[in-house]
Amino acid sequence: MKKIAILSLSLTLAAAAQAQTAEFDYFKYAGNDARFNVEIDKTHQYYNPVLAGFYPDPSLCRVGDTYYLVNSSFTFFPGVPLSTSKDLVNWQPAGHVLDRTSQVPLKGQQVSAGIFAPAISYNKKNKTFYMITTNVGAGNFFVKSKDPSKGWSEPIYLKKIDGIDPSFFFDDNGKGYIVHNGPVVGGADYEGQRAIRCFEFDVKGDSIKGDFKEILRGGTHVEARPIWIEGPHLFKKGKFYYLMCAEGGTGGWHSEVILRAKNPMGPWEECPNNPILTQRTGLDPNRKDPVSSAGHADIVEDGKGNWWAVFLACRPYEEDMYNTGRDTYLLPVTWKNGWPEILAKNTPISTVGEKAGLKPAAKNEFSGNFSYVDNFEVDNNKAGLKELNPRWMFLRDFVDCYKVENGKLKFNLLPGNIYKREPMSAIWARQQHGTFTAETEINFTPRNDKDIAGLALLQKEDHNFVLGKTMKNGKLMITLTRAEKNNVTIASAPIKGGKLKLKVEVVVPISNGALNDLLYARWVKQRAADVDKWSNGRLGYVHIESMGDDSFRSVYSDILGKYNNREGIVIDTRFNGGGRLHEDIEILFSGKKYFTQVVRGREACDMPSRRWNKPSIMVQCEANYSNAHGTPWVYSHQKIGKLVGMPVPGTMTSVSWETLQDPTLVFGIPVIGYRLPDGSYLENSQLEPDIKVANSPETVVKGEDTQLKAAVDELLKEIDG
């Protein structure tokens, strides 16, 4: 299962030796993601996801004109949120399936354990709802109900199920089946190989009949060694039974596949168009508003012959990174030649979907951009935690540690804290947007540095942020602490006593790539400024980032543009990963002035005007690779200028980069060598600089670049003769 990310309003304490309370006056939330800033006609258009922010592993059924949908809840209580809708788009909270601690023991489980992949079904023969799921810490079980609004039964455990993701299917004759993910009979042939098993189910006895049958081994296209076949659902259309499963794991390779048979026990025929849903290949990685990890689908017919699918997917801010958890999406299903298709191959999931006849609710806190204010007015709708709006959750087994009184939420402190797997004084709500604000006001007097009240952003026990009021060295303080394996206080300030307003404002996180781009731009800017200062404006500086077109255009523009009137250029090739620019750099910097163009008595330019005709010097280091070995070699061999820095390993060999079916696995095959007239190759031939200078860690951390300073001094010396 993937990591989750949620927003919390929390109060924690490491040790509670005395009675201690904290009051929260309100909680305000507002989401503002750019992808939802497009106007839609809500009578026939909707935003995807339809359930945003930590609504993973959706499963649904229809009874009459009402759809019932459940999602995973992991270690949050109440467990398994239940939502209802008349149109599959506009959902309303309908309580929780597991609203009693006796139904869902969660003690000591990590945040991402607990309840996995619930599946909801309706048996028309006995007019009963069934919800079956896995509790990681307790096993597989189901509960049932004649009327979900009146609650569900105690859990009935199914010890014969070895695995996860169980799902019921009730045939037209009332006969029951359970399918689930399990280990491969006889042992796996490779890592990640799993199977789908099927049991017959005794409806009257609420028990499994006999032993399982392995109905699918490995997955689809078994010759490709598929991994993690899971999340199975059985359904029937016409003369065929269909087995729909997730495949490929819950990350970037996630997908949905389908098979069919004339008997629930098989044999099964694979859909020739598998996968019927994925976002793993054939898409522009730089597309706007990307959606990733699509899969784990369920399917429903609307009573009018139209079919729809719900599935999980994610809104990454880069690659497979996201802070909003996994969402529930909705797409229409198209049937072709007896097979369903949720999304055509190589098609990105759009933020806006189309569905006729929608009746939007006046208030929607599930999809798009929205805001709400919770003033902690007593809410006894029995849809969630006592006296609270159903958006709020408790982490692990519920402990009665709060009350709502006079429009305030009052906590009694428990001994647990956010870093431990034990009850703590905190309630939690979903982070539903990448860009959002959250605000509260607290009245709290800490007694020591172990008392803190405030807001927290939680991914898991060792990855979170806590902003709150506490005590440090006997003084009242506001602190912001980050846990990323280790706990670090990243900001703090002294404050006065009394009420304290806290506000968290989060924008979409900057990606690693964007951060690296900014750091690189700063690095180049600093070195250009140093060269300008050390040479008193006489020399220019360019860094060749990589041996490709973009870098060449940047270098060309700089030397013949802003540095055109400088007396010389420092060419920096350090930390360059290669490509193929050695010939272009040689030509660009080997210009020899042959005349000057004069316009009406005024010198216009030297010629050649499209090459550098003045002195230059090149800086290299141990981190140069491939063509960043070949380029300074050519520069030196052609006697264009001197090399300054450290020896470069002999790595001038061209490699063909190959990507496997899993795009995270890439390897290089050396295919082209560069041979010298004496028969030797540049590969394994170390390139020594003319002036050997090392950058020591002691000087680098001070922002000093010894190699660059040596290059400037040497070039000025050459120019001044």
Salt bridges, closest charged atoms under 4 A:
GLU23 OE2 - LYS410 NZ 3.55
ASP25 OD1 - LYS408 NZ 3.14
ASP25 OD2 - LYS499 NZ 2.81
ASP33 OD2 - ARG315 NH1 3.38
ASP41 OD2 - HIS44 NE2 3.48
ASP57 OD1 - HIS296 ND1 3.79
ASP57 OD1 - ARG326 NH1 3.82
ASP65 OD1 - LYS86 NZ 3.04
ASP99 OD1 - ARG100 NH1 3.58
GLU154 OE2 - ARG100 NH2 2.84
ASP171 OD1 - LYS236 NZ 3.72
ASP172 OD2 - LYS236 NZ 3.56
ASP189 OD2 - ARG217 NH2 3.88
GLU200 OE1 - LYS175 NZ 3.68
GLU200 OE1 - LYS209 NZ 3.72
ASP206 OD2 - LYS144 NZ 2.56
GLU214 OE1 - ARG217 NH1 3.30
GLU269 OE1 - ARG260 NE 3.06
ASP298 OD2 - HIS233 NE2 3.95
GLU301 OE1 - ARG62 NH2 3.45
ASP320 OD2 - LYS2 NZ 2.85
ASP327 OD2 - ARG315 NE 2.74
GLU341 OE1 - LYS336 NZ 3.52
GLU354 OE1 - HIS44 ND1 3.01
GLU365 OE2 - LYS363 NZ 3.09
GLU365 OE1 - ARG391 NH2 2.77
ASP374 OD2 - ARG391 NH1 3.08
GLU387 OE1 - LYS386 NZ 3.76
ASP400 OD1 - LYS386 NZ 3.41
GLU405 OE2 - LYS403 NZ 3.74
GLU405 OE1 - LYS410 NZ 2.81
ASP451 OD2 - ARG447 NE 2.87
GLU461 OE2 - ARG396 NH2 2.46
ASP462 OD1 - HIS463 ND1 2.99
ASP462 OD2 - LYS485 NZ 3.58
GLU484 OE1 - ARG482 NE 3.87
ASP532 OD1 - ARG566 NH1 3.01
ASP550 OD1 - ARG553 NH1 3.55
GLU567 OE2 - ARG538 NE 2.95
ASP572 OD2 - ARG574 NH2 2.81
GLU583 OE1 - ARG580 NH1 2.97
ASP606 OD1 - LYS593 NZ 3.49
ASP705 OD2 - ARG527 NE 3.10
ASP705 OD2 - ARG574 NH2 2.78
ASP713 OD2 - LYS709 NZ 3.07
GLU714 OE2 - LYS642 NZ 2.75
ASP720 OD1 - ARG538 NH2 2.63
